[in-house]
Amino acid sequence: MKEENSITIEKTKRTVYIKELKKQISIKIDQTVIDYFKNLSADNGIPYQTLINMYLSDCVRNKRKIEISWK
């Protein structure tokens, strides 16, 4: 029984830690972008919001910058 309680405590700690790392926001995203990630989600079995977060995290890690030019 003690081992079972230990596992529950560890899972709770991980859940709390994960929730601290993410922040819920509201953002407007084009429907085509959402559809794209939802299709990827269906192919990979990963929730589409997680895929979007993974992509944006990769951009941050690799310091990608968008090229914008106004003509």
FENTAPE-V102926 format. One record per residue. N is the residue number from 0. SS is DSSP state (@ for helix, = for strand, . for the rest). PSI is psi in whole degrees, -180 to 180 (* if undefined). BURIAL is + if it has 24 or more other C-alpha atoms within 12 Angstrom, else -. Layout:
N SS PSI BURIAL
N SS PSI BURIAL
//
This chain:
0 . -38 -
1 @ -40 -
2 @ -40 -
3 @ -43 -
4 @ -38 -
5 @ -42 -
6 @ -42 -
7 @ -42 -
8 @ -44 -
9 @ -43 -
10 @ -41 -
11 @ -43 -
12 @ -45 -
13 @ -42 -
14 @ -45 -
15 @ -43 -
16 @ -45 -
17 @ -43 -
18 @ -30 -
19 @ -27 -
20 @ -22 -
21 . 150 -
22 . 132 -
23 . 131 -
24 . 171 -
25 . 131 -
26 . 143 -
27 . 123 -
28 . 138 -
29 . 145 -
30 @ -35 -
31 @ -35 -
32 @ -44 -
33 @ -45 -
34 @ -42 -
35 @ -50 -
36 @ -31 +
37 @ -38 -
38 @ -43 -
39 @ -39 -
40 @ -45 -
41 @ -37 -
42 @ -35 -
43 @ -13 -
44 . 20 -
45 . 134 -
46 . 142 -
47 @ -35 -
48 @ -35 +
49 @ -41 -
50 @ -42 +
51 @ -45 -
52 @ -42 -
53 @ -42 -
54 @ -47 -
55 @ -38 -
56 @ -39 -
57 @ -40 -
58 @ -42 -
59 @ -48 -
60 @ -40 -
61 . 7 -
62 . 44 -
63 . 142 -
64 . 140 -
65 . 142 -
66 . 116 -
67 . 130 -
68 . 132 -
69 . 122 -
70 . * -
//
